[in-house]
Structures are given as structure tokens and as C-alpha cells.
Amino acid sequence: MSMIDYVFQRTTEYIDHMPKSWRKKYGQFFTSPETAAFMASLLSIPHQETISVLDPGAGSGILSVALIERMQSESEIKKIALICYENDPNILKLLRSNLEWLSLHSNKQISYQIITDNYILSQMSDYNFMLDADPNPQKFDLIIGNPPYMKVAKDAPEAQSMPDVCYGAPNLYFLFASMSLFNLRNSGEMVYIIPRSWTSGAYFKRFREKFLTEGCLEHIHLFVSRDKVFEKESVLQETIIIKVRKSTKKCETITITSTQSNADFSEITSFEAPYSQVVSGPDKYVYLVTSAEEVETLETLNRWSDTLPSIGLKMKTGLTVDFRNRGALRDSPEIDTIPLFYSQHIQAGKVIFPAGKEHEYIATDQPGLKQRNTNYLFVKRFTAKEEHRRLQCGIYLARKHPEYAEISTQNKINFICGLRELSECVVYGLYVLFNSTLYDNYYRILNGSTQVNSTEINTMPVPPMNTIEAMGKDLIRVRDMSEMSCDNILRSYI
């Protein structure tokens, strides 16, 4: 039995006897042996006698074991100094037992230490260069990690200890990643399996700026089937594996690989992408391209330097959270009601109202729940993973509902509005953009979730206003709202 199989077998026994609700308390989701072995294979092993390894949030030690098992064949290595952080008292006994077994069965001299302190808080002084900081904090050659996936409050000690990367209520996983980069020696490498949510959006901006300035992203691995990454855990988080080298010098390319799940690493699709296309823009978004066609998609749209805000437009999230305003909802119109638009009203490129849905009207005096009855492009915020399109939109024209001065939108749709009233041609032109294959593909590269975020849409490149208006006139003339029609019109302006 291999080292990693031994540890996995004992980990499985632990999972079977420990309630998931308890493990969730620690954000604990265990790595499969196939994933652990793949992660270990990504690291470049230094040519030296002693290797220092850090495993933050070690769990049962399966990642440490995978890395050490890989180093068994490296004859130059004589000693491995391993430090594991783990503060879940329930798994410490198993971790100690696994590391002891490892040290007895390895052909290397292994010294290991388990630190039961909080990984983040125990290094707060060193990380922030405080007066009581260690002038020479320990640095590591290699770090391998599966950090806890758990949100903490914005005033949690962990969040307050890392103000340079925190915004709002952070998730522990990116605090761990930032601390691990701090723990690396110069040119040292780290491999992490983490959600892909950090790759875009304002929420992770500070983290991206620091992480991608002090580290060079060398490899990204994507899982096509997100529900099989942690097969025993029922985790539906969109997860990726990243390899980062601690260096301010950027690479020319990034390797992006993908597999169907965590069990078929023998069938890997690999693509070498230009670094400048993957990490791009003032907010350092990470565009997860997997083919030359997807790079071409980015290059094509990035020829335009405008965004919606730069031309006086903006995508916003719908105003009304319906379940918080149940008392104001109505099934039919009354004297003081206004229409409340839902994603169900977006049908085949148009906004159909009424649609026979309950609670289609709202009676409210709250200004924050009302908006002018003017022309909009409505865009669904949520779509199913299996759906053909992520961007699904409909044209709303105010003249079709002249009896209302104001309307409302449920917060499960987004809407694009202007600083001034949008002409119908502009709304039709926006529809051409957001109903095209090119824009849908661009957004999928930018964001892997099924939620359409207004922050990210507002960063996407768009043509000048006069071009959008011209596209709209073309669409009105052809009277074909299909995706193919939008593709043909968009192509004629690129």
C-alpha cells in the first residue's frame, strides 16, 4: 500500500465516523488521493539536501504525505522538515498517527511538528511587521494546502489581522492563501486547492492586488465537473488548483489544465496562455481561458477600451427583495401599486408583463424600491449550470406601460440604465451585445458561477455609444432577436 493510500484509508474512516455538521464548523473538506497526488506533482522540487514544507490546515495530512511520497525518488534530498498547522482537536490524533507512520516508512529523514495555534492569528505580528514581530520569521521552500472554506465576520480577529487583503466579511480560504505567500521564501512555491471566486469581482480586489503582485501565478487547474471535486463531501463550490511562485517577476505564460473530475487526472487537457491575457486589467481579474478560441474572444472584445460606466451606463441589481417585503406584494393591480419585474418576465428577448405570476405588483412608499419607468435592458442574475447561455436578457420599453411613472425590479434580475433616458436604439444595441455568443463566452471566462454579477459586467469592454446605437438600429431593422442574429450584427462592427 502506498503512503497516500494508507492515509486516505484512515481519513475515510474518520469521515465516516465524524458528523459533517462538526467538520463544517471548521470548514473542513478533505482532498482525494488523486487530487493530492496531482497537486504534489505541480511543485518544482529544489535540488538541495534539506527541504522545508508547510501544510497549513493539514487535516489528516494527506497533502503532506502526497508531497513527501513524491520526494521519495529524489536521491539528492536527505531530510524533509515538515510543519503542519491544525487546530481541530478531533483530527489531531489521526494527524499525529499518520505523520508518525510516514516518518517510519519514508526513505528520507523526516522531522515534523504539529502547531495547534490559529494559523492566521499566530502570525499576525510577523505579517504586519509589528513591534513584537520576529525579525527572521521562518520561510519555507514548498507549501501545499487545502484551506478551510468558511466565511468569518468582518470584525473577526482573522479579518482584522489582515487588513491589507480584507474587504467586508472574508472567507478564510483567501486569508490562508495570502498568509502562505508570506510564509514562502523568495522563489518558493505553493500549491492550493481553493474556490475560483477570488478571480474576479470587487470583493477580492485587495487580495488579488497583493497576491498577484508578490506572487507569480504559474499554473491553474480547472475541474469541468464541479460536483466531483470533493466527491464524499457534496461540495458544489467552483474549485480550482493554483500553483504560485513567490516572485515579483511575472511569467510570460500560464499553464491552464482541466479534467472532468478529481479521479481522471490521466486525461488532462492542457493549454499555454499568455500571462497578460489571463491576469489583466486594473483590478487584476484572472480570466480562466482553456483554448486559443477563448484567448481570441478576450482579444476581440478587449479591442474596445470603453466600459458601461465610461459611456454613462451602468448595470445595477434589482431593488426589491420580495421575501422581505411580503406585506407590500400584490397579485393584481390596485390604485397604489406598480409593476414588480422578475426573471420570469424575461422571455425570448422581450419583457412580458403581466405574465400570470403571483406577486407581480408592489404597493410601497419606500423610494429605495422604486425606479423610473424608462427604457432598460433586464438581465437574469441566476441561470442553471446546464443552460446554454449565462447571459439571458430582455428589452424593457417604457412606452408599453405608459400608465406607470415608476416600476420596481426583484433582486434576482439586473438592469442596465443610463445617466439619462436611454433611446430604444441603445437598448436594442445593448441587447445585441449581451445576447451574442461572444459576450456570453467572455462572461463565462470571467466568472464560472451561475450568478451574473453587476460589478463584473461593468468592467467588461463595450463599443462606443454611437456604435451601440447603430447595432440597435440594425436589430430593429432585421426584426430577429435570435443569438445568431446578434452574432451577425456584432461581427459586422468588429
LUMNU-541357 format. One record per residue (C-alpha): residue in three letters; x, y, z; residue number from 1. Coordinates in Angstrom, 1 decimal. Layout:
BEGIN
ALA_X_Y_Z_NUM
...
REM end
This chain:
BEGIN
MET_0.0_0.0_0.0_1
SER_1.3_3.4_-0.9_2
MET_1.8_6.2_1.6_3
ILE_-1.1_8.2_0.3_4
ASP_-3.5_5.2_0.1_5
TYR_-2.7_4.4_3.7_6
VAL_-3.6_7.9_4.8_7
PHE_-6.6_8.1_2.6_8
GLN_-8.0_4.9_4.0_9
ARG_-7.7_6.2_7.6_10
THR_-9.1_9.6_6.5_11
THR_-12.2_7.8_5.1_12
GLU_-12.7_6.0_8.4_13
TYR_-12.6_9.4_10.1_14
ILE_-15.1_11.0_7.7_15
ASP_-17.5_8.1_8.2_16
HIS_-17.5_8.5_12.0_17
MET_-17.4_12.3_12.3_18
PRO_-20.6_14.2_11.5_19
LYS_-20.4_16.5_8.6_20
SER_-22.0_19.3_10.7_21
TRP_-19.0_19.1_13.0_22
ARG_-16.4_19.2_10.2_23
LYS_-18.3_22.1_8.6_24
LYS_-17.7_24.1_11.8_25
TYR_-14.0_24.1_10.9_26
GLY_-14.6_24.5_7.1_27
GLN_-13.2_21.0_6.7_28
PHE_-13.4_19.3_3.3_29
PHE_-10.9_16.5_2.6_30
THR_-8.8_16.1_-0.5_31
SER_-9.0_12.9_-2.6_32
PRO_-5.8_10.9_-3.1_33
GLU_-5.8_11.6_-6.9_34
THR_-6.1_15.4_-6.3_35
ALA_-3.4_15.3_-3.6_36
ALA_-1.0_13.4_-5.9_37
PHE_-1.7_15.8_-8.7_38
MET_-1.2_18.9_-6.5_39
ALA_2.2_17.5_-5.3_40
SER_3.2_16.8_-8.9_41
LEU_2.9_20.5_-9.8_42
LEU_5.6_21.7_-7.4_43
SER_9.2_22.0_-8.6_44
ILE_11.4_20.2_-6.0_45
PRO_14.5_22.2_-5.1_46
HIS_17.9_20.5_-5.7_47
GLN_19.1_20.6_-2.1_48
GLU_19.7_18.2_0.8_49
THR_17.0_19.6_3.1_50
ILE_13.5_20.7_2.1_51
SER_11.2_22.7_4.3_52
VAL_7.5_22.1_3.8_53
LEU_4.4_23.8_5.3_54
ASP_0.9_22.4_5.3_55
PRO_-1.5_25.0_6.7_56
GLY_-4.8_23.4_7.8_57
ALA_-3.3_19.9_7.5_58
GLY_-6.4_17.9_8.4_59
SER_-5.3_14.2_8.3_60
GLY_-2.0_15.1_6.5_61
ILE_-2.9_13.7_3.1_62
LEU_-1.3_16.6_1.2_63
SER_1.9_16.4_3.1_64
VAL_2.0_12.7_2.6_65
ALA_1.4_13.1_-1.2_66
LEU_4.3_15.6_-1.5_67
ILE_6.7_13.5_0.6_68
GLU_5.8_10.4_-1.3_69
ARG_6.7_12.2_-4.5_70
MET_10.1_13.2_-3.0_71
GLN_11.0_9.6_-2.2_72
SER_12.6_9.2_-5.6_73
GLU_14.7_12.4_-5.3_74
SER_18.1_11.0_-4.3_75
GLU_19.6_14.4_-3.6_76
ILE_17.1_15.0_-0.7_77
LYS_18.2_13.7_2.6_78
LYS_16.0_15.5_5.1_79
ILE_12.4_16.9_5.0_80
ALA_11.4_19.4_7.7_81
LEU_7.6_19.5_7.8_82
ILE_5.4_21.8_9.8_83
CYS_1.6_21.2_9.9_84
TYR_-0.9_23.7_11.3_85
GLU_-4.1_22.1_12.6_86
ASN_-6.3_23.3_15.4_87
ASP_-9.3_20.9_15.2_88
PRO_-8.9_18.7_18.3_89
ASN_-10.9_15.9_16.7_90
ILE_-8.4_15.2_14.0_91
LEU_-5.1_15.8_15.8_92
LYS_-4.8_12.2_17.0_93
LEU_-5.2_10.9_13.4_94
LEU_-2.8_13.6_12.0_95
ARG_0.0_12.6_14.6_96
SER_-0.5_8.9_13.9_97
ASN_-0.3_9.5_10.1_98
LEU_2.9_11.6_10.4_99
GLU_4.5_9.1_12.7_100
TRP_3.7_6.3_10.3_101
LEU_5.1_8.4_7.5_102
SER_8.4_9.1_9.2_103
LEU_8.8_5.3_9.9_104
HIS_8.1_4.3_6.2_105
SER_9.9_7.1_4.4_106
ASN_13.4_6.7_3.0_107
LYS_14.1_10.3_4.0_108
GLN_14.9_11.7_7.4_109
ILE_11.6_13.4_8.4_110
SER_11.2_15.8_11.2_111
TYR_7.7_17.0_11.7_112
GLN_6.0_19.5_14.0_113
ILE_2.2_20.0_14.5_114
ILE_1.3_23.5_15.5_115
THR_-2.2_23.7_17.1_116
ASP_-2.3_27.6_17.1_117
ASN_-4.6_29.5_14.8_118
TYR_-2.7_29.7_11.5_119
ILE_-3.7_33.3_10.9_120
LEU_-3.7_34.9_14.4_121
SER_-0.4_33.2_15.5_122
GLN_1.4_35.1_12.7_123
MET_-0.4_38.4_12.9_124
SER_2.6_40.3_14.3_125
ASP_5.0_38.9_11.7_126
TYR_2.6_39.5_8.9_127
ASN_2.0_43.1_9.8_128
PHE_5.6_43.9_10.8_129
MET_4.6_44.9_14.3_130
LEU_6.9_45.8_17.2_131
ASP_6.9_42.3_18.6_132
ALA_7.4_40.7_15.2_133
ASP_10.1_38.0_14.7_134
PRO_12.9_39.8_12.7_135
ASN_13.6_36.5_10.9_136
PRO_10.3_34.6_10.6_137
GLN_10.6_31.1_9.2_138
LYS_10.2_30.7_5.5_139
PHE_9.5_27.6_3.5_140
ASP_10.6_26.0_0.2_141
LEU_7.3_24.4_-0.5_142
ILE_3.7_24.9_0.7_143
ILE_0.8_22.7_-0.1_144
GLY_-2.7_23.4_1.2_145
ASN_-6.4_22.8_1.2_146
PRO_-7.5_25.7_3.4_147
PRO_-10.8_25.9_5.3_148
TYR_-13.7_27.2_3.3_149
MET_-15.6_29.3_5.8_150
LYS_-16.8_32.9_6.0_151
VAL_-15.9_34.9_9.0_152
ALA_-17.4_38.3_10.2_153
LYS_-15.7_41.5_9.0_154
ASP_-14.8_42.2_12.7_155
ALA_-13.5_38.6_13.3_156
PRO_-9.9_38.6_14.6_157
GLU_-8.7_36.9_11.5_158
ALA_-10.2_39.6_9.3_159
GLN_-8.8_42.4_11.4_160
SER_-5.3_40.8_11.5_161
MET_-5.0_41.0_7.6_162
PRO_-6.5_44.4_6.7_163
ASP_-4.4_44.7_3.5_164
VAL_-6.3_41.9_1.8_165
CYS_-9.7_42.1_3.6_166
TYR_-12.9_43.8_2.4_167
GLY_-16.2_43.0_4.1_168
ALA_-16.7_39.6_5.6_169
PRO_-13.9_37.5_4.2_170
ASN_-13.6_33.8_3.6_171
LEU_-10.8_32.0_5.4_172
TYR_-9.5_30.4_2.3_173
PHE_-8.0_33.5_0.8_174
LEU_-6.6_34.7_4.1_175
PHE_-4.8_31.3_4.3_176
ALA_-3.5_31.8_0.7_177
SER_-2.2_35.3_1.4_178
MET_-0.5_34.1_4.7_179
SER_1.0_31.2_2.8_180
LEU_2.6_33.5_0.3_181
PHE_4.0_35.5_3.2_182
ASN_5.4_32.2_4.6_183
LEU_7.3_31.3_1.3_184
ARG_11.0_32.1_0.8_185
ASN_11.8_34.1_-2.4_186
SER_11.3_31.8_-5.4_187
GLY_9.5_29.2_-3.2_188
GLU_6.3_27.6_-4.5_189
MET_2.9_27.0_-3.1_190
VAL_0.0_24.8_-4.5_191
TYR_-3.5_25.4_-3.2_192
ILE_-6.9_23.9_-4.0_193
ILE_-9.4_26.8_-3.5_194
PRO_-12.7_28.2_-4.8_195
ARG_-12.3_30.2_-8.0_196
SER_-14.5_33.1_-6.6_197
TRP_-11.4_35.2_-5.9_198
THR_-10.5_35.5_-9.6_199
SER_-12.9_38.4_-10.2_200
GLY_-15.2_41.0_-8.5_201
ALA_-14.6_43.9_-6.2_202
TYR_-14.9_41.7_-3.0_203
PHE_-11.5_40.1_-3.6_204
LYS_-9.7_43.1_-5.2_205
ARG_-7.3_43.8_-2.4_206
PHE_-6.4_40.1_-2.2_207
ARG_-5.7_39.9_-5.9_208
GLU_-3.6_43.0_-5.9_209
LYS_-1.3_41.7_-3.2_210
PHE_-1.3_38.1_-4.2_211
LEU_-0.6_38.7_-7.9_212
THR_2.0_41.4_-7.2_213
GLU_4.1_39.4_-4.7_214
GLY_3.5_36.1_-6.4_215
CYS_3.6_34.8_-10.0_216
LEU_0.6_32.6_-11.0_217
GLU_2.3_29.7_-13.0_218
HIS_-0.4_27.1_-13.2_219
ILE_-4.2_26.9_-12.9_220
HIS_-6.2_23.6_-13.0_221
LEU_-9.9_23.6_-13.6_222
PHE_-12.5_20.9_-12.9_223
VAL_-15.1_20.6_-15.6_224
SER_-17.5_18.8_-13.2_225
ARG_-17.6_20.8_-10.1_226
ASP_-19.7_18.3_-8.1_227
LYS_-17.0_15.7_-8.2_228
VAL_-14.0_17.6_-6.8_229
PHE_-14.9_16.6_-3.2_230
GLU_-17.0_13.5_-4.0_231
LYS_-17.6_12.4_-0.5_232
GLU_-18.4_15.9_0.7_233
SER_-21.3_17.2_-1.6_234
VAL_-19.4_20.4_-2.2_235
LEU_-20.8_22.4_-5.1_236
GLN_-18.2_25.2_-4.8_237
GLU_-16.5_26.0_-8.1_238
THR_-13.0_24.8_-7.2_239
ILE_-9.6_25.3_-8.9_240
ILE_-6.0_24.3_-8.1_241
ILE_-3.3_27.0_-8.4_242
LYS_0.5_27.0_-8.3_243
VAL_2.1_30.3_-7.3_244
ARG_5.8_31.1_-7.2_245
LYS_6.9_33.9_-4.8_246
SER_8.3_36.4_-7.2_247
THR_7.5_40.0_-8.3_248
LYS_8.8_39.0_-11.8_249
LYS_5.9_37.9_-13.9_250
CYS_5.9_34.8_-16.3_251
GLU_5.3_35.2_-20.0_252
THR_2.7_32.4_-20.0_253
ILE_0.4_30.5_-17.6_254
THR_-0.3_26.8_-18.0_255
ILE_-4.1_26.0_-17.7_256
THR_-5.1_22.4_-17.4_257
SER_-8.5_20.8_-16.9_258
THR_-10.1_17.5_-16.1_259
GLN_-13.6_16.2_-15.8_260
SER_-13.3_15.4_-12.0_261
ASN_-10.8_14.6_-9.3_262
ALA_-10.4_11.0_-10.4_263
ASP_-9.3_11.3_-14.0_264
PHE_-6.0_13.1_-14.0_265
SER_-4.8_10.7_-16.6_266
GLU_-6.9_12.6_-19.1_267
ILE_-5.7_16.2_-18.8_268
THR_-6.3_18.9_-21.3_269
SER_-3.5_21.5_-21.3_270
PHE_-3.2_25.0_-22.7_271
GLU_-0.5_27.6_-22.5_272
ALA_-1.9_31.1_-22.3_273
PRO_-0.2_34.5_-22.4_274
TYR_0.1_35.8_-18.9_275
SER_-1.2_39.2_-20.0_276
GLN_-4.4_37.7_-21.2_277
VAL_-5.0_35.7_-18.1_278
VAL_-4.2_38.3_-15.5_279
SER_-5.5_41.5_-16.9_280
GLY_-6.9_45.0_-16.2_281
PRO_-6.5_47.5_-13.3_282
ASP_-8.3_45.1_-10.9_283
LYS_-6.1_42.1_-11.8_284
TYR_-9.0_39.8_-12.9_285
VAL_-8.0_36.3_-13.7_286
TYR_-9.5_35.1_-16.9_287
LEU_-9.6_31.3_-17.0_288
VAL_-9.1_30.5_-20.7_289
THR_-8.7_26.9_-21.8_290
SER_-8.2_27.3_-25.6_291
ALA_-6.9_29.5_-28.3_292
GLU_-10.5_30.3_-29.2_293
GLU_-11.2_31.7_-25.7_294
VAL_-8.0_33.8_-25.9_295
GLU_-9.3_35.1_-29.2_296
THR_-12.6_36.0_-27.5_297
LEU_-10.7_38.1_-25.0_298
GLU_-8.5_39.7_-27.6_299
THR_-11.5_40.6_-29.8_300
LEU_-13.5_42.3_-27.2_301
ASN_-10.6_43.9_-25.5_302
ARG_-10.0_46.0_-28.6_303
TRP_-12.7_48.2_-27.2_304
SER_-11.5_50.4_-24.3_305
ASP_-14.9_51.6_-23.0_306
THR_-17.0_50.0_-20.3_307
LEU_-20.6_50.7_-19.5_308
PRO_-19.8_53.3_-16.8_309
SER_-17.3_55.1_-19.1_310
ILE_-20.1_55.8_-21.6_311
GLY_-22.7_56.8_-19.0_312
LEU_-24.4_53.5_-18.5_313
LYS_-24.4_51.0_-15.6_314
MET_-25.7_47.6_-14.6_315
LYS_-27.4_47.5_-11.3_316
THR_-29.0_44.8_-9.2_317
GLY_-32.8_44.7_-8.9_318
LEU_-34.1_46.8_-6.0_319
THR_-36.7_44.6_-4.2_320
VAL_-36.0_41.6_-2.0_321
ASP_-39.5_40.1_-2.3_322
PHE_-39.5_37.9_0.8_323
ARG_-38.5_40.9_3.0_324
ASN_-41.5_42.9_1.6_325
ARG_-44.2_40.3_1.6_326
GLY_-46.7_42.7_3.1_327
ALA_-46.4_45.1_0.1_328
LEU_-46.8_42.4_-2.6_329
ARG_-50.0_42.1_-4.6_330
ASP_-51.2_39.5_-7.1_331
SER_-53.2_42.0_-9.1_332
PRO_-53.1_45.8_-9.8_333
GLU_-54.5_48.2_-7.3_334
ILE_-54.7_52.0_-7.2_335
ASP_-51.3_52.5_-5.5_336
THR_-49.4_49.5_-7.0_337
ILE_-46.6_49.5_-9.5_338
PRO_-45.3_46.5_-11.6_339
LEU_-42.6_44.3_-10.0_340
PHE_-40.5_42.6_-12.6_341
TYR_-39.0_39.1_-12.1_342
SER_-36.7_36.9_-14.2_343
GLN_-39.8_35.1_-15.3_344
HIS_-40.9_38.2_-17.2_345
ILE_-37.8_37.9_-19.5_346
GLN_-38.9_35.8_-22.4_347
ALA_-37.2_35.4_-25.8_348
GLY_-35.5_38.7_-25.7_349
LYS_-38.6_40.7_-24.5_350
VAL_-40.0_41.6_-21.2_351
ILE_-43.6_40.3_-21.0_352
PHE_-45.9_41.8_-18.4_353
PRO_-48.1_40.7_-16.8_354
ALA_-47.1_37.0_-17.1_355
GLY_-49.6_35.5_-14.8_356
LYS_-47.1_35.2_-11.9_357
GLU_-48.1_35.8_-8.3_358
HIS_-46.9_39.0_-6.6_359
GLU_-46.4_40.9_-9.9_360
TYR_-47.3_44.2_-8.2_361
ILE_-46.0_46.0_-5.2_362
ALA_-47.5_48.8_-3.1_363
THR_-44.8_50.8_-1.4_364
ASP_-43.8_54.3_-0.4_365
GLN_-40.1_53.3_0.0_366
PRO_-38.1_55.3_-2.5_367
GLY_-35.4_52.6_-2.5_368
LEU_-37.8_50.1_-4.0_369
LYS_-38.8_52.3_-6.9_370
GLN_-37.2_53.3_-10.1_371
ARG_-38.2_55.5_-13.1_372
ASN_-40.3_53.9_-15.7_373
THR_-37.8_54.3_-18.5_374
ASN_-36.1_52.0_-21.0_375
TYR_-33.9_49.2_-19.6_376
LEU_-32.1_46.1_-20.6_377
PHE_-33.1_43.4_-18.0_378
VAL_-30.6_40.6_-17.4_379
LYS_-31.3_37.5_-15.3_380
ARG_-29.0_37.2_-12.3_381
PHE_-29.3_33.4_-11.9_382
THR_-29.2_30.6_-14.5_383
ALA_-28.8_26.9_-14.2_384
LYS_-25.3_25.4_-14.8_385
GLU_-26.6_23.3_-17.7_386
GLU_-28.3_26.2_-19.6_387
HIS_-26.9_27.1_-23.0_388
ARG_-26.4_30.8_-22.0_389
ARG_-25.2_32.5_-18.9_390
LEU_-26.3_36.0_-20.1_391
GLN_-30.1_36.0_-20.7_392
CYS_-31.7_39.4_-21.3_393
GLY_-34.8_41.1_-22.3_394
ILE_-35.7_44.6_-23.6_395
TYR_-38.0_46.7_-21.5_396
LEU_-39.6_49.6_-23.2_397
ALA_-41.4_52.2_-21.0_398
ARG_-43.9_53.2_-23.7_399
LYS_-45.5_49.8_-23.4_400
HIS_-46.6_50.7_-19.9_401
PRO_-47.4_54.4_-20.1_402
GLU_-49.8_54.2_-17.1_403
TYR_-46.9_53.9_-14.7_404
ALA_-44.4_56.7_-13.7_405
GLU_-42.4_54.2_-11.7_406
ILE_-41.7_50.4_-11.6_407
SER_-39.7_48.0_-9.4_408
THR_-37.4_45.1_-10.1_409
GLN_-36.8_42.0_-8.0_410
ASN_-33.2_41.5_-6.9_411
LYS_-32.9_38.3_-8.9_412
ILE_-32.6_40.4_-12.1_413
ASN_-30.1_43.0_-13.1_414
PHE_-30.9_46.0_-15.2_415
ILE_-28.8_48.4_-17.4_416
CYS_-29.7_52.0_-17.1_417
GLY_-28.2_55.4_-18.1_418
LEU_-27.5_58.7_-16.6_419
ARG_-30.2_60.0_-18.9_420
GLU_-33.1_58.2_-20.5_421
LEU_-31.9_55.5_-23.0_422
SER_-33.2_55.6_-26.5_423
GLU_-34.8_52.5_-27.8_424
CYS_-32.0_52.0_-30.3_425
VAL_-29.4_52.0_-27.5_426
VAL_-31.4_49.4_-25.5_427
TYR_-31.6_47.2_-28.7_428
GLY_-27.9_47.7_-29.2_429
LEU_-27.2_46.6_-25.6_430
TYR_-29.3_43.5_-26.4_431
VAL_-27.1_42.8_-29.4_432
LEU_-24.0_42.8_-27.2_433
PHE_-25.4_40.8_-24.2_434
ASN_-27.3_38.3_-26.3_435
SER_-24.3_37.5_-28.5_436
THR_-22.2_34.3_-28.2_437
LEU_-19.1_36.4_-27.9_438
TYR_-20.2_38.3_-24.8_439
ASP_-21.7_35.1_-23.2_440
ASN_-18.3_33.3_-23.7_441
TYR_-16.4_36.3_-22.4_442
TYR_-18.5_36.3_-19.2_443
ARG_-18.1_32.6_-18.7_444
ILE_-14.3_33.0_-18.9_445
LEU_-14.5_35.8_-16.4_446
ASN_-16.9_34.1_-13.9_447
GLY_-17.5_30.4_-13.5_448
SER_-20.5_30.8_-11.2_449
THR_-24.2_30.8_-12.3_450
GLN_-24.7_34.2_-11.0_451
VAL_-24.4_37.3_-13.2_452
ASN_-22.7_40.0_-11.1_453
SER_-23.2_43.6_-12.0_454
THR_-19.7_44.5_-10.8_455
GLU_-18.1_42.3_-13.3_456
ILE_-20.4_43.2_-16.2_457
ASN_-19.5_46.9_-15.5_458
THR_-15.8_46.0_-16.2_459
MET_-16.4_44.3_-19.5_460
PRO_-15.4_46.1_-22.6_461
VAL_-18.1_47.7_-24.8_462
PRO_-18.0_49.7_-28.0_463
PRO_-18.7_53.5_-28.1_464
MET_-22.2_54.7_-27.6_465
ASN_-22.7_55.6_-31.3_466
THR_-21.7_52.0_-32.3_467
ILE_-24.2_50.5_-29.8_468
GLU_-26.9_52.7_-31.1_469
ALA_-26.1_51.6_-34.7_470
MET_-26.2_48.0_-33.7_471
GLY_-29.6_48.6_-32.2_472
LYS_-30.9_50.1_-35.4_473
ASP_-29.7_47.1_-37.3_474
LEU_-31.5_44.7_-34.9_475
ILE_-34.7_46.8_-35.2_476
ARG_-34.4_46.6_-39.0_477
VAL_-33.9_42.8_-39.2_478
ARG_-36.6_42.0_-36.6_479
ASP_-34.7_38.9_-35.5_480
MET_-33.9_38.7_-31.8_481
SER_-32.0_35.4_-32.0_482
GLU_-28.5_34.8_-30.8_483
MET_-27.4_34.2_-34.4_484
SER_-28.8_37.5_-35.5_485
CYS_-27.0_39.3_-32.7_486
ASP_-23.8_37.5_-33.6_487
ASN_-24.0_38.6_-37.2_488
ILE_-24.6_42.2_-36.3_489
LEU_-21.8_42.2_-33.7_490
ARG_-19.3_40.7_-36.2_491
SER_-20.0_43.5_-38.7_492
TYR_-18.7_46.1_-36.2_493
ILE_-15.6_44.2_-35.0_494
REM end
